[in-house]
Amino acid sequence: MSAIKNLVVLSLIILIQLSSVCYAQDNVIELQPNQCIAVHQGEKCYVDISLNWQTQQSGNYCLFSSQQQAPLLCWQNSLSGHFEQETIANENVIFYLKAQHGSEILAQKELKMAWVYKKSVRARTSWRLF
């Protein structure tokens, strides 16, 4: 009976280690806020973003935005980083992390657009004959 108990305990230990290894491979980006709100659809919104990223392997990483090709900021020999900036947008913006000399996207987050008033199908001013 103790052999079965030891086998069960050993199996649980292996499962816990495997699950932590799977979790450890995840790269994470946290973005605050994750939504940018403009008054009318199509107008630009202005928001101060705060972005934190974390990887499980130390390296040289760069943060990019879908708004430009050049990196926003790069870090050397890092496991994590922080970035703050005012963002001006009129469409969704994707922030993504890549190795400095790599092409694979390691993690990404999207800043989504929202509007208080959507575009009206009808023109604001209309002419009436009667």
C-alpha positions as CSV (number, residue, x, y, z in Angstrom):
1,M,0.0,0.0,0.0
2,S,2.8,2.4,0.7
3,A,4.3,1.8,-2.8
4,I,1.0,3.0,-4.3
5,K,0.9,6.0,-2.0
6,N,4.5,6.9,-3.0
7,L,3.6,6.5,-6.6
8,V,0.6,8.8,-6.2
9,V,2.7,11.4,-4.4
10,L,5.4,11.2,-7.1
11,S,2.8,11.5,-9.9
12,L,1.4,14.7,-8.2
13,I,4.8,16.2,-7.9
14,I,5.5,15.5,-11.5
15,L,2.2,17.1,-12.6
16,I,2.8,20.2,-10.5
17,Q,6.3,20.6,-12.0
18,L,5.0,20.1,-15.5
19,S,2.2,22.6,-15.0
20,S,4.7,25.2,-13.7
21,V,6.9,24.6,-16.7
22,C,4.0,25.2,-19.1
23,Y,3.1,28.3,-17.2
24,A,6.7,29.5,-17.1
25,Q,6.9,29.6,-20.9
26,D,4.2,32.2,-21.2
27,N,5.2,35.8,-22.0
28,V,2.9,38.4,-20.7
29,I,2.0,42.0,-21.6
30,E,-0.3,44.0,-19.3
31,L,-1.9,47.2,-20.7
32,Q,-3.7,49.9,-18.8
33,P,-6.2,51.1,-19.9
34,N,-7.1,48.7,-22.6
35,Q,-9.6,51.0,-24.2
36,C,-9.4,54.5,-25.7
37,I,-12.7,56.5,-25.8
38,A,-13.4,59.3,-28.2
39,V,-16.6,61.4,-28.3
40,H,-17.5,60.7,-32.0
41,Q,-16.6,57.8,-34.1
42,G,-13.6,58.5,-36.4
43,E,-12.2,61.2,-34.1
44,K,-8.9,60.7,-32.4
45,C,-8.7,59.7,-28.8
46,Y,-6.0,60.6,-26.4
47,V,-4.9,58.3,-23.6
48,D,-1.9,57.8,-21.3
49,I,-1.0,54.1,-21.5
50,S,1.0,52.1,-19.0
51,L,2.4,48.9,-20.3
52,N,4.3,46.1,-18.4
53,W,5.8,43.1,-20.0
54,Q,7.5,40.0,-18.6
55,T,9.2,37.0,-20.0
56,Q,10.7,33.9,-18.5
57,Q,14.0,34.1,-20.3
58,S,16.4,37.0,-20.0
59,G,17.2,38.7,-23.3
60,N,17.2,41.8,-25.5
61,Y,13.6,42.7,-26.2
62,C,11.9,45.6,-28.1
63,L,8.3,46.9,-27.8
64,F,6.5,47.8,-31.0
65,S,3.2,49.4,-31.9
66,S,1.0,48.9,-35.0
67,Q,1.3,52.7,-35.5
68,Q,4.9,52.7,-36.5
69,Q,7.7,50.4,-37.7
70,A,10.5,51.5,-35.4
71,P,10.5,50.1,-31.9
72,L,9.0,52.2,-29.1
73,L,11.7,51.1,-26.6
74,C,14.2,48.3,-26.3
75,W,15.7,46.7,-23.2
76,Q,19.0,44.8,-22.8
77,N,19.4,41.6,-20.8
78,S,16.0,41.9,-19.2
79,L,13.2,39.7,-17.9
80,S,10.7,42.5,-17.7
81,G,10.1,46.1,-18.7
82,H,7.8,49.1,-18.2
83,F,6.6,51.7,-20.8
84,E,4.5,54.8,-20.4
85,Q,3.3,57.1,-23.2
86,E,0.5,59.3,-24.4
87,T,-1.1,57.5,-27.3
88,I,-3.2,59.3,-30.0
89,A,-5.3,57.0,-32.2
90,N,-8.4,56.7,-34.3
91,E,-8.3,52.9,-34.7
92,N,-7.2,50.0,-32.6
93,V,-3.5,49.9,-31.7
94,I,-1.6,46.6,-31.1
95,F,1.4,46.6,-28.9
96,Y,3.8,43.7,-29.3
97,L,7.0,42.4,-27.9
98,K,9.8,40.8,-30.0
99,A,13.4,39.7,-29.4
100,Q,15.6,42.6,-30.6
101,H,16.9,40.8,-33.6
102,G,14.0,38.4,-34.1
103,S,10.8,38.5,-36.1
104,E,8.6,36.3,-33.9
105,I,6.0,38.1,-31.8
106,L,6.4,36.9,-28.2
107,A,3.4,38.6,-26.7
108,Q,0.8,41.3,-27.7
109,K,-2.1,43.4,-26.4
110,E,-4.6,45.6,-28.2
111,L,-5.8,49.0,-27.2
112,K,-9.3,49.1,-28.5
113,M,-11.2,52.1,-29.7
114,A,-14.7,53.0,-28.3
115,W,-16.9,56.0,-29.0
116,V,-19.6,57.8,-27.1
117,Y,-21.5,58.6,-30.3
118,K,-21.3,56.4,-33.5
119,K,-21.4,58.0,-36.9
120,S,-24.9,58.7,-38.0
121,V,-26.1,57.3,-41.3
122,R,-28.0,60.6,-41.9
123,A,-26.2,63.8,-42.5
124,R,-26.3,66.3,-39.7
125,T,-28.0,69.0,-41.7
126,S,-30.7,68.1,-44.2
127,W,-32.8,70.2,-46.5
128,R,-36.5,70.0,-46.6
129,L,-38.7,71.3,-49.4
130,F,-41.9,71.5,-47.4
